[in-house]
C-alpha cells in the first residue's frame, strides 16, 4: 500500500461522490459549509477565501453563488447532486 504521506497527497485531490444526494449531505450545514468542509481538512484558508471558493465551485456546477447559504432541505434533488459534485 501507499505510505501515509503519499496517501495524504492523494486524499487532497479526490473525494467520494455518494449516489444518494438525500442522505449524503449533512442537513445541519449550509451548501457553502458542505463544499468547504473537505478543504478545511487540508488547507488553511481564510473565511473570505473559503466563501470565494464555494461561490466558484457552485458556478462550475451550474448553481448560483446565492445558494451557498441554503440548507440541503431547501435544494432539489438535482441541486443536491450538483452540490455533492462541487464538494468533491
The first five atom37 places (N, CA, C, CB, O) and aatype in JSON, in Angstrom:
{
  "aatype": [20, 20, 20, 20, 20, 20, 20, 20, 20, 20, 20, 20, 20, 20, 20, 20, 20, 20, 20, 20, 20, 20, 20, 20, 20, 20, 20, 20, 20, 20, 20, 20, 20, 20, 20, 20, 20, 20, 20, 20, 20, 20, 20, 20, 20, 20, 20, 20, 20, 20, 20, 20, 20, 20, 20, 20, 20, 20, 20, 20, 20, 20, 20, 20, 20, 20, 20, 20, 20, 20, 20, 20, 20, 20, 20, 20, 20, 20, 20, 20, 20, 20, 20, 20, 20, 20, 20, 20],
  "atom_mask": [
    [1, 1, 1, 1, 1],
    [1, 1, 1, 1, 1],
    [1, 1, 1, 1, 1],
    [1, 1, 1, 1, 1],
    [1, 1, 1, 1, 1],
    [1, 1, 1, 1, 1],
    [1, 1, 1, 1, 1],
    [1, 1, 1, 1, 1],
    [1, 1, 1, 1, 1],
    [1, 1, 1, 1, 1],
    [1, 1, 1, 1, 1],
    [1, 1, 1, 1, 1],
    [1, 1, 1, 1, 1],
    [1, 1, 1, 1, 1],
    [1, 1, 1, 1, 1],
    [1, 1, 1, 1, 1],
    [1, 1, 1, 1, 1],
    [1, 1, 1, 1, 1],
    [1, 1, 1, 1, 1],
    [1, 1, 1, 1, 1],
    [1, 1, 1, 1, 1],
    [1, 1, 1, 1, 1],
    [1, 1, 1, 1, 1],
    [1, 1, 1, 1, 1],
    [1, 1, 1, 1, 1],
    [1, 1, 1, 1, 1],
    [1, 1, 1, 1, 1],
    [1, 1, 1, 1, 1],
    [1, 1, 1, 1, 1],
    [1, 1, 1, 1, 1],
    [1, 1, 1, 1, 1],
    [1, 1, 1, 1, 1],
    [1, 1, 1, 1, 1],
    [1, 1, 1, 1, 1],
    [1, 1, 1, 1, 1],
    [1, 1, 1, 1, 1],
    [1, 1, 1, 1, 1],
    [1, 1, 1, 1, 1],
    [1, 1, 1, 1, 1],
    [1, 1, 1, 1, 1],
    [1, 1, 1, 1, 1],
    [1, 1, 1, 1, 1],
    [1, 1, 1, 1, 1],
    [1, 1, 1, 1, 1],
    [1, 1, 1, 1, 1],
    [1, 1, 1, 1, 1],
    [1, 1, 1, 1, 1],
    [1, 1, 1, 1, 1],
    [1, 1, 1, 1, 1],
    [1, 1, 1, 1, 1],
    [1, 1, 1, 1, 1],
    [1, 1, 1, 1, 1],
    [1, 1, 1, 1, 1],
    [1, 1, 1, 1, 1],
    [1, 1, 1, 1, 1],
    [1, 1, 1, 1, 1],
    [1, 1, 1, 1, 1],
    [1, 1, 1, 1, 1],
    [1, 1, 1, 1, 1],
    [1, 1, 1, 1, 1],
    [1, 1, 1, 1, 1],
    [1, 1, 1, 1, 1],
    [1, 1, 1, 1, 1],
    [1, 1, 1, 1, 1],
    [1, 1, 1, 1, 1],
    [1, 1, 1, 1, 1],
    [1, 1, 1, 1, 1],
    [1, 1, 1, 1, 1],
    [1, 1, 1, 1, 1],
    [1, 1, 1, 1, 1],
    [1, 1, 1, 1, 1],
    [1, 1, 1, 1, 1],
    [1, 1, 1, 1, 1],
    [1, 1, 1, 1, 1],
    [1, 1, 1, 1, 1],
    [1, 1, 1, 1, 1],
    [1, 1, 1, 1, 1],
    [1, 1, 1, 1, 1],
    [1, 1, 1, 1, 1],
    [1, 1, 1, 1, 1],
    [1, 1, 1, 1, 1],
    [1, 1, 1, 1, 1],
    [1, 1, 1, 1, 1],
    [1, 1, 1, 1, 1],
    [1, 1, 1, 1, 1],
    [1, 1, 1, 1, 1],
    [1, 1, 1, 1, 1],
    [1, 1, 1, 1, 1]
  ],
  "atom_positions": [
    [[0.8, -1.18, 0.0], [0.0, 0.0, 0.0], [0.85, 1.25, 0.0], [-0.92, -0.01, 1.17], [2.08, 1.19, 0.05]],
    [[0.21, 2.35, -0.06], [0.88, 3.65, -0.04], [1.28, 4.03, 1.38], [-0.03, 4.73, -0.65], [0.61, 3.68, 2.35]],
    [[2.38, 4.76, 1.48], [2.78, 5.29, 2.78], [1.85, 6.44, 3.14], [4.26, 5.76, 2.76], [1.18, 7.0, 2.28]],
    [[1.82, 6.79, 4.43], [0.88, 7.8, 4.9], [1.0, 9.13, 4.16], [1.07, 8.03, 6.37], [-0.01, 9.73, 3.81]],
    [[2.23, 9.59, 3.93], [2.42, 10.87, 3.24], [1.88, 10.83, 1.81], [3.91, 11.24, 3.22], [1.24, 11.78, 1.35]],
    [[2.14, 9.74, 1.11], [1.66, 9.6, -0.26], [0.13, 9.51, -0.3], [2.28, 8.36, -0.93], [-0.51, 10.08, -1.17]],
    [[-0.42, 8.79, 0.65], [-1.88, 8.64, 0.73], [-2.53, 9.99, 1.02], [-2.26, 7.61, 1.81], [-3.57, 10.31, 0.45]],
    [[-1.94, 10.76, 1.91], [-2.49, 12.09, 2.23], [-2.49, 12.98, 0.98], [-1.67, 12.76, 3.37], [-3.44, 13.74, 0.76]],
    [[-1.45, 12.88, 0.17], [-1.41, 13.65, -1.07], [-2.54, 13.28, -2.02], [-0.09, 13.44, -1.77], [-3.12, 14.16, -2.66]],
    [[-2.85, 12.01, -2.11], [-3.96, 11.57, -2.96], [-5.3, 12.04, -2.41], [-3.96, 10.04, -3.09], [-6.17, 12.45, -3.17]],
    [[-5.45, 11.99, -1.11], [-6.71, 12.39, -0.5], [-7.02, 13.87, -0.72], [-6.69, 12.09, 0.99], [-8.18, 14.27, -0.73]],
    [[-5.99, 14.68, -0.88], [-6.21, 16.1, -1.17], [-6.89, 16.3, -2.51], [-4.88, 16.86, -1.14], [-7.65, 17.25, -2.7]],
    [[-6.63, 15.41, -3.44], [-7.11, 15.59, -4.81], [-8.39, 14.81, -5.14], [-6.04, 15.18, -5.76], [-8.94, 14.98, -6.23]],
    [[-8.86, 13.98, -4.25], [-10.07, 13.22, -4.57], [-11.0, 13.11, -3.37], [-9.69, 11.84, -5.07], [-10.56, 13.1, -2.22]],
    [[-12.26, 13.03, -3.67], [-13.29, 12.85, -2.67], [-14.34, 11.89, -3.22], [-13.94, 14.22, -2.27], [-14.46, 11.71, -4.43]],
    [[-15.07, 11.29, -2.32], [-16.16, 10.41, -2.73], [-17.35, 11.24, -3.21], [-16.57, 9.48, -1.56], [-17.63, 12.31, -2.67]],
    [[-18.04, 10.74, -4.22], [-19.32, 11.31, -4.64], [-20.35, 10.23, -4.38], [-19.31, 11.79, -6.17], [-20.4, 9.23, -5.1]],
    [[-21.16, 10.42, -3.36], [-22.13, 9.41, -2.97], [-23.34, 9.44, -3.89], [-22.56, 9.6, -1.52], [-23.72, 10.5, -4.39]],
    [[-23.93, 8.29, -4.1], [-25.01, 8.16, -5.06], [-26.3, 8.81, -4.59], [-25.26, 6.71, -5.36], [-27.02, 9.41, -5.39]],
    [[-26.6, 8.71, -3.3], [-27.87, 9.23, -2.78], [-27.68, 10.65, -2.25], [-28.42, 8.32, -1.67], [-27.11, 10.84, -1.18]],
    [[-28.15, 11.66, -2.98], [-27.94, 13.04, -2.54], [-28.77, 13.43, -1.32], [-28.24, 13.98, -3.68], [-28.52, 14.47, -0.72]],
    [[-29.76, 12.62, -0.97], [-30.61, 12.96, 0.17], [-29.98, 12.56, 1.5], [-31.95, 12.29, 0.03], [-30.17, 13.26, 2.5]],
    [[-29.24, 11.47, 1.53], [-28.66, 11.04, 2.79], [-27.16, 11.33, 2.9], [-28.89, 9.57, 2.97], [-26.58, 11.11, 3.96]],
    [[-26.54, 11.81, 1.83], [-25.1, 12.0, 1.86], [-24.66, 13.4, 2.3], [-24.54, 11.73, 0.51], [-23.48, 13.63, 2.52]],
    [[-25.61, 14.33, 2.43], [-25.27, 15.69, 2.82], [-25.73, 15.96, 4.25], [-25.9, 16.71, 1.85], [-26.85, 15.59, 4.63]],
    [[-24.89, 16.6, 5.04], [-25.23, 16.94, 6.42], [-26.36, 17.97, 6.41], [-23.99, 17.48, 7.19], [-26.18, 19.07, 5.89]],
    [[-27.52, 17.63, 6.99], [-28.67, 18.53, 6.93], [-28.5, 19.79, 7.77], [-29.89, 17.81, 7.37], [-29.28, 20.74, 7.62]],
    [[-27.51, 19.83, 8.64], [-27.31, 20.98, 9.53], [-26.33, 22.01, 8.97], [-26.83, 20.51, 10.88], [-26.19, 23.11, 9.52]],
    [[-25.65, 21.66, 7.88], [-24.68, 22.57, 7.28], [-25.27, 23.23, 6.04], [-23.38, 21.82, 6.92], [-26.08, 22.63, 5.34]],
    [[-24.86, 24.47, 5.78], [-25.29, 25.15, 4.56], [-24.5, 24.57, 3.38], [-25.08, 26.7, 4.66], [-23.51, 23.87, 3.57]],
    [[-24.95, 24.89, 2.19], [-24.26, 24.41, 0.99], [-22.8, 24.88, 0.97], [-24.99, 24.9, -0.28], [-21.91, 24.11, 0.61]],
    [[-22.56, 26.11, 1.37], [-21.2, 26.63, 1.42], [-20.32, 25.87, 2.4], [-21.22, 28.1, 1.78], [-19.16, 25.59, 2.11]],
    [[-20.88, 25.54, 3.55], [-20.12, 24.78, 4.55], [-19.84, 23.36, 4.05], [-20.89, 24.73, 5.88], [-18.77, 22.81, 4.3]],
    [[-20.8, 22.77, 3.36], [-20.62, 21.43, 2.83], [-19.49, 21.4, 1.81], [-21.92, 20.91, 2.2], [-18.67, 20.49, 1.81]],
    [[-19.45, 22.41, 0.95], [-18.42, 22.47, -0.09], [-17.04, 22.68, 0.51], [-18.73, 23.59, -1.08], [-16.07, 22.06, 0.07]],
    [[-16.94, 23.54, 1.51], [-15.62, 23.89, 2.04], [-15.14, 22.95, 3.14], [-15.63, 25.29, 2.57], [-13.99, 23.05, 3.57]],
    [[-15.98, 22.05, 3.61], [-15.58, 21.12, 4.67], [-14.33, 20.3, 4.32], [-16.73, 20.18, 4.99], [-13.43, 20.22, 5.14]],
    [[-14.25, 19.7, 3.13], [-13.02, 18.95, 2.81], [-11.78, 19.84, 2.73], [-13.2, 18.22, 1.49], [-10.68, 19.4, 3.08]],
    [[-11.95, 21.06, 2.26], [-10.82, 21.99, 2.14], [-10.25, 22.33, 3.51], [-11.26, 23.28, 1.41], [-9.03, 22.46, 3.66]],
    [[-11.12, 22.46, 4.5], [-10.67, 22.8, 5.85], [-9.76, 21.73, 6.43], [-11.87, 23.0, 6.76], [-8.92, 22.02, 7.28]],
    [[-9.91, 20.49, 5.96], [-9.08, 19.4, 6.47], [-7.67, 19.43, 5.91], [-9.72, 18.08, 6.15], [-6.76, 18.87, 6.52]],
    [[-7.47, 20.07, 4.77], [-6.17, 20.0, 4.1], [-5.49, 21.34, 3.87], [-6.32, 19.32, 2.8], [-4.27, 21.39, 3.69]],
    [[-6.23, 22.43, 3.88], [-5.65, 23.73, 3.56], [-6.08, 24.76, 4.59], [-6.05, 24.17, 2.15], [-7.16, 24.67, 5.17]],
    [[-5.23, 25.73, 4.79], [-5.54, 26.85, 5.69], [-5.98, 28.04, 4.84], [-4.3, 27.21, 6.58], [-5.15, 28.74, 4.26]],
    [[-7.28, 28.25, 4.79], [-7.82, 29.38, 4.04], [-8.61, 30.27, 4.98], [-8.71, 28.9, 2.86], [-9.21, 29.79, 5.95]],
    [[-8.62, 31.55, 4.7], [-9.42, 32.47, 5.5], [-10.9, 32.24, 5.18], [-9.02, 33.96, 5.21], [-11.25, 31.57, 4.2]],
    [[-11.75, 32.79, 6.0], [-13.19, 32.65, 5.78], [-13.58, 33.23, 4.42], [-13.99, 33.35, 6.91], [-14.39, 32.65, 3.7]],
    [[-13.01, 34.37, 4.08], [-13.3, 35.02, 2.8], [-12.85, 34.15, 1.63], [-12.62, 36.4, 2.72], [-13.55, 34.04, 0.63]],
    [[-11.68, 33.52, 1.75], [-11.18, 32.64, 0.7], [-12.07, 31.41, 0.55], [-9.73, 32.21, 1.01], [-12.33, 30.96, -0.57]],
    [[-12.54, 30.86, 1.67], [-13.44, 29.7, 1.6], [-14.76, 30.07, 0.93], [-13.7, 29.13, 3.01], [-15.29, 29.29, 0.14]],
    [[-15.29, 31.25, 1.24], [-16.54, 31.7, 0.6], [-16.36, 31.9, -0.89], [-17.04, 33.0, 1.24], [-17.23, 31.54, -1.68]],
    [[-15.22, 32.48, -1.29], [-14.94, 32.67, -2.72], [-14.81, 31.33, -3.42], [-13.65, 33.5, -2.91], [-15.29, 31.16, -4.54]],
    [[-14.16, 30.37, -2.76], [-14.02, 29.03, -3.32], [-15.39, 28.38, -3.49], [-13.12, 28.15, -2.42], [-15.68, 27.8, -4.54]],
    [[-16.23, 28.47, -2.47], [-17.57, 27.88, -2.53], [-18.38, 28.5, -3.68], [-18.31, 28.07, -1.18], [-19.04, 27.79, -4.43]],
    [[-18.32, 29.82, -3.81], [-19.05, 30.5, -4.89], [-18.55, 30.04, -6.25], [-18.91, 32.03, -4.76], [-19.35, 29.79, -7.16]],
    [[-17.25, 29.92, -6.41], [-16.66, 29.48, -7.67], [-17.08, 28.05, -8.0], [-15.14, 29.57, -7.62], [-17.44, 27.75, -9.14]],
    [[-17.04, 27.16, -7.01], [-17.41, 25.76, -7.25], [-18.89, 25.63, -7.58], [-17.06, 24.9, -6.04], [-19.28, 24.82, -8.42]],
    [[-19.73, 26.43, -6.92], [-21.16, 26.41, -7.25], [-21.39, 26.85, -8.69], [-21.95, 27.31, -6.29], [-22.2, 26.25, -9.41]],
    [[-20.7, 27.89, -9.12], [-20.82, 28.34, -10.51], [-20.4, 27.23, -11.48], [-19.97, 29.6, -10.75], [-21.04, 27.03, -12.51]],
    [[-19.34, 26.52, -11.15], [-18.82, 25.48, -12.03], [-19.81, 24.34, -12.24], [-17.53, 24.93, -11.49], [-19.79, 23.67, -13.27]],
    [[-20.69, 24.11, -11.25], [-21.7, 23.05, -11.4], [-23.06, 23.61, -11.8], [-21.84, 22.26, -10.1], [-24.08, 22.92, -11.72]],
    [[-23.07, 24.89, -12.22], [-24.31, 25.49, -12.74], [-25.28, 25.99, -11.69], [-25.0, 24.52, -13.57], [-26.47, 26.09, -11.96]],
    [[-24.79, 26.3, -10.51], [-25.65, 26.83, -9.45], [-25.25, 28.26, -9.13], [-25.56, 25.94, -8.19], [-24.1, 28.65, -9.31]],
    [[-26.2, 29.03, -8.65], [-25.95, 30.42, -8.26], [-25.17, 30.46, -6.94], [-27.28, 31.2, -8.13], [-25.45, 29.66, -6.05]],
    [[-24.21, 31.37, -6.81], [-23.49, 31.5, -5.54], [-24.4, 31.83, -4.36], [-22.43, 32.58, -5.67], [-24.04, 31.56, -3.21]],
    [[-25.57, 32.41, -4.62], [-26.5, 32.7, -3.53], [-26.99, 31.42, -2.83], [-27.7, 33.49, -4.07], [-27.49, 31.46, -1.71]],
    [[-26.84, 30.29, -3.52], [-27.28, 29.0, -2.96], [-26.4, 28.56, -1.79], [-27.28, 27.93, -4.05], [-26.76, 27.65, -1.06]],
    [[-25.24, 29.19, -1.61], [-24.32, 28.73, -0.59], [-24.87, 28.91, 0.83], [-23.0, 29.46, -0.72], [-24.35, 28.31, 1.77]],
    [[-25.9, 29.72, 0.99], [-26.48, 29.95, 2.31], [-27.69, 29.05, 2.59], [-26.88, 31.4, 2.44], [-28.3, 29.15, 3.66]],
    [[-28.01, 28.19, 1.66], [-29.18, 27.31, 1.83], [-28.79, 25.98, 2.44], [-29.86, 27.08, 0.48], [-27.67, 25.5, 2.29]],
    [[-29.75, 25.4, 3.14], [-29.58, 24.06, 3.7], [-29.96, 23.03, 2.63], [-30.45, 23.88, 4.98], [-30.7, 23.35, 1.71]],
    [[-29.46, 21.8, 2.75], [-29.81, 20.78, 1.77], [-31.33, 20.58, 1.61], [-29.17, 19.47, 2.16], [-31.81, 20.29, 0.52]],
    [[-32.07, 20.73, 2.7], [-33.53, 20.55, 2.63], [-34.2, 21.6, 1.76], [-34.13, 20.58, 4.03], [-35.35, 21.43, 1.35]],
    [[-33.5, 22.69, 1.47], [-34.04, 23.76, 0.63], [-33.65, 23.61, -0.84], [-33.58, 25.1, 1.14], [-33.97, 24.47, -1.66]],
    [[-32.96, 22.53, -1.17], [-32.5, 22.29, -2.53], [-33.24, 21.11, -3.15], [-30.98, 22.03, -2.54], [-33.69, 20.21, -2.44]],
    [[-33.37, 21.12, -4.46], [-33.99, 19.99, -5.17], [-33.01, 18.83, -5.22], [-34.43, 20.41, -6.61], [-31.84, 18.98, -4.86]],
    [[-33.48, 17.69, -5.65], [-32.6, 16.52, -5.76], [-31.44, 16.75, -6.72], [-33.41, 15.32, -6.22], [-30.31, 16.36, -6.43]],
    [[-31.71, 17.39, -7.85], [-30.65, 17.68, -8.81], [-29.64, 18.67, -8.27], [-31.25, 18.22, -10.1], [-28.44, 18.55, -8.52]],
    [[-30.13, 19.66, -7.51], [-29.22, 20.63, -6.9], [-28.35, 19.95, -5.84], [-30.01, 21.8, -6.28], [-27.18, 20.28, -5.69]],
    [[-28.93, 19.01, -5.12], [-28.16, 18.26, -4.12], [-27.07, 17.43, -4.8], [-29.08, 17.35, -3.29], [-25.96, 17.33, -4.29]],
    [[-27.39, 16.83, -5.93], [-26.39, 16.07, -6.66], [-25.24, 16.97, -7.1], [-27.01, 15.38, -7.88], [-24.07, 16.6, -6.97]],
    [[-25.57, 18.13, -7.62], [-24.53, 19.07, -8.06], [-23.71, 19.58, -6.88], [-25.16, 20.25, -8.8], [-22.51, 19.81, -7.01]],
    [[-24.36, 19.74, -5.73], [-23.64, 20.15, -4.53], [-22.63, 19.08, -4.13], [-24.63, 20.42, -3.37], [-21.5, 19.39, -3.75]],
    [[-23.03, 17.81, -4.21], [-22.11, 16.71, -3.91], [-20.93, 16.68, -4.87], [-22.84, 15.38, -3.97], [-19.8, 16.38, -4.47]],
    [[-21.18, 16.99, -6.13], [-20.1, 17.04, -7.12], [-19.18, 18.22, -6.84], [-20.67, 17.14, -8.56], [-17.96, 18.1, -6.94]],
    [[-19.75, 19.36, -6.49], [-18.93, 20.54, -6.16], [-18.06, 20.26, -4.94], [-19.83, 21.77, -5.9], [-16.92, 20.73, -4.87]],
    [[-18.58, 19.52, -4.0], [-17.83, 19.18, -2.78], [-16.63, 18.31, -3.1], [-18.74, 18.48, -1.77], [-15.57, 18.44, -2.48]],
    [[-16.81, 17.42, -4.06], [-15.71, 16.5, -4.42], [-14.61, 17.24, -5.12], [-16.22, 15.36, -5.3], [-13.6, 16.64, -5.5]]
  ]
}
